[in-house]
């Protein structure tokens, strides 16, 4: 049984700028974003907002996969489009 996948838009909490679109697996809070699930990355791979410069994540390896560990309170996830 596979997990449901949802597309969410990840925005900077400080300025509201779109950072990237992410295919999230399963329910729950956004704690990490696997690099393989990131689409339409507007940060050019950097971990700071391109509009206001706020750091929103840190580099991490989660279960052997490269990921961005989200700094809580720095981003907003909008949308919940089932794919």
RARATA-V878271 format. One record per backbone hydrogen bond with DSSP energy under -1.0 kcal/mol. NH is the residue of the N-H (numbers start at 1). CO is the residue of the C=O. Records with the same first field share a line. If there is no record, write none. Layout:
NH->CO / CO
This chain:
6->24
7->81
8->22
9->78
10->20
11->76
12->17
13->74
16->12
19->10
20->10
21->39
22->8
23->37
24->6 / 22
26->4
33->68
35->66
37->34
38->35
39->21
42->19
46->43
49->54
53->49
56->47
57->47
58->69
60->67
62->65
65->62
67->60
68->33
69->58
70->31
71->56
74->71
76->11
78->9
81->7
83->5
